[in-house]
Amino acid sequence: MDTAPLTLDGYLCAVPTPGAGPGTAHFELVSSLTDDAEDDTVFSCTTRQARLTNQLLTEIQPGDLLHVTGTLTPGDSMTEPQLTVDDLDVLAPAPARALQEMVLDRYGDYVAVFDAGVDSVPVFTALGQWVGEAPNPDAIGELIEAFERRSSAGGT
């Protein structure tokens, strides 16, 4: 498997999500060498850095211009390039209009994502561990309590 170090600037194109493992996050970054949309490349990115995971899941918004550094694994013909991010900086925040559609709300050590027009509410820990999806805002507390019971019993 060929890998290469890579540093690039790009726009976050969707809300970052918790990754496959605890303390990880997944996001997609659109980068282009020109201002022409046909030159855009979408990079599927992940991070295992707890600080970056927290920042991605609680602070960074779609449309933010990011500067990322990591390791690139070329995708095959069916997938986009995979980038494991080791460091990132926000170069410019998204315009305010992008923030109107979604709200992050903190519940102690937990974060809930409220999306306009959607009843279900994804919930995860502040470090990015997936808790679950509440069917509606009224069920968030029950979801967190069930997660804490499972966690204290030794299974997550």
Beta strands, then each sheet from edge to edge (+ up, - down):
strand 1: 4-12
strand 2: 17-18
strand 3: 25-31
strand 4: 41-47
strand 5: 65-73
strand 6: 82-92
strand 7: 102-107
strand 8: 110-115
strand 9: 121-125
strand 10: 130-134
sheet 1: 2+ 3- 1+ 5- 6+ 4+
sheet 2: 7+ 8- 9+ 10-
end
